[in-house]
């Protein structure tokens, strides 16, 4: 049977949390770099790099004078954001449980730069992880192990093309050359989360109180989930708007990637829910946000004719701040 390490589970949960919170992060105020190049009509999507557009379903238009919600970034615009994640992990194996364990805080700095903006509202931005660290006792072997696991994320960089409604049209994110091969699977998961850096906006004009939702497929560590996000427009000003977010995730029973030859792992049930709040500006910056999420994962491991049930429970909280 495989050994369960709660710290390792939380390092993996970082990816899941990013997906769930939609990348809610504040941005540093910057002065856009002037450009003498005329804006193209659209940002072309490289062949084979196109993404399936998420469908946004408007449930209520709100009260008052409606107006479209659209992103209008500027070429040269730079964002530097910091995200901090706290988590508690509880594991029950074969009916024997251990007390929930608090895991050291994980902190990450992400920089994005808008390189091109087209007249149809599509825009391209580049991104890179500036730093990632585990906060805790530097002499704790668990802290050291977590730091080693996530340190290669600092070589993570890429680009994305989005439309004026925050929907991803194309993206490509990868590790820099020379990164450890065993991090490639994690990078696939992070790539999925980067598809959700901005909240998708409705096509229809809306007013304060408007509600809309999206349903999308999410994959993390080989686990296929369905995520539903519900958004409510709480406030609107000349600069931007504030959104409340509710999240649920579910998954059908499925076979999960095997940790080693001869071992089978089956997902029995997954249930996850969370909520948060984010403030977004019209120039595609997210000024503030906080998201909390709870997840319960039931699996069944089979090896050498034996079955071992396991339940993992995660409670995660994300805080963000501008630098």
C-alpha positions, 0 to 999 in steps of 0.5 A: 500500500502507498504511504500517505503524506499529508504535506504532499497532498497539500502541495498537490492541493495547491493546484486544485485550489488555484483552479477553484479560486479562479486565480483571484489575485490583486495587482500592482498599479503600473503605468502602461508602456506606450507603443507606436504599433497600431492595434491589430483587428484580432490576436490570431490563435496559433494552429492547434492551440485553440481552447474550448470556450466556456459557456456563460449562462446568465440567470438574472440581469440585475436591477438598474441600468444594464451595461456590458462587462468587458475587459480593456487591458493596455499594451505593456500593462504589468501585474505582480501578485502574491497569493498565500494558501493555508490548509488543514488535511485530515486522512482516514485509512481503513477506518483509522483516522488521524487528527487534521494537520495544519500545513505550512503556508505556501506563498507565490508571486506571479507576474503577467504582462499584456503584450498585445491588444486588438481592436476586437478586444482580444489580448495576449499576455505573458506570465511567469512565476517570480517566486514560490516558498513554504513558510515554516521552520527551515529545519523541519524536514517536512517544510524542506521537502515541500520547498523542494517539491514546489521550487521548480515552479519558479521556472514556470512561464508561458502566454495566453490569449483571452477575449474581452469577456475573460474567456481563454482562446489559447494558451501555452505554459511550460517549464523552462529547459532543464526542469525535473521531468517528474514535475511535468504532470504537475505542470499539466495541472497548473496549465489547466488552472491558468485557463481560469485566471479571469472570471468569465463574463456574460455576453448580455448587459447586466446591472448590480445583482446580476447572476451568471454561472459556468460549468467546466471540466477540470483535471488535476493529477489525473482526476476528472471533475466537473466544476460549477461556478456561480457569480453575482455582481455585488458592486460596480463603479467606473473603475471596475466591479466586485463579484461574489463567487460560489463553487462546487466540484463533483466527479463520477467514480473513475480509475485514478493513476496508479501510484505503483505497478500492481496497485489500483486506485478507484475514486468512490466519491468527491464532494467540494464546495467553496465561496469567495469574493473578488474585485476586478478592474476593467483593464483586466486586473484583479485588485483583491480576493479571498476564497475558502474551499472544503473538499472530501475525497473517498478512494479505494485502493486494491493491491495483492487481493486486499482493499483499503478505503481512504478518505481525505479531507482538505480545508483551504483558504487563500488570501491575496495582496498587491506588492 
